[in-house]
């Protein structure tokens, strides 16, 4: 049986020239030493490559990328950790945060 490994295709930001100029001026974007476009995360204020390896895809945004980097998005979305992981492995937490196995 052959196994297929799903490899996500990395997409780069695709802002219009006017949006790119505006965001460069506002320091949302900058160019790395290699000349690659980088985007500043709205939460941690760090610059990361403007692609889907570091930012989630969001076609509703002008450049097609979310405003938070993936790490900040997960931290913001799941401030106490990812609860769904426990459900997958049959471990749940009660309101006081105590872990117990599923019946």
Secondary structure, 3 states (H helix, E strand, C coil): CCCCCCCCCCCECCCCHHHHHHHHHCCCEEECCCCCEEEECCCCCCEEECECCCEEECCCCCCCEEEEEHHHHHHHHCCCCCHHHHHHCCEEECCCCCEEECC
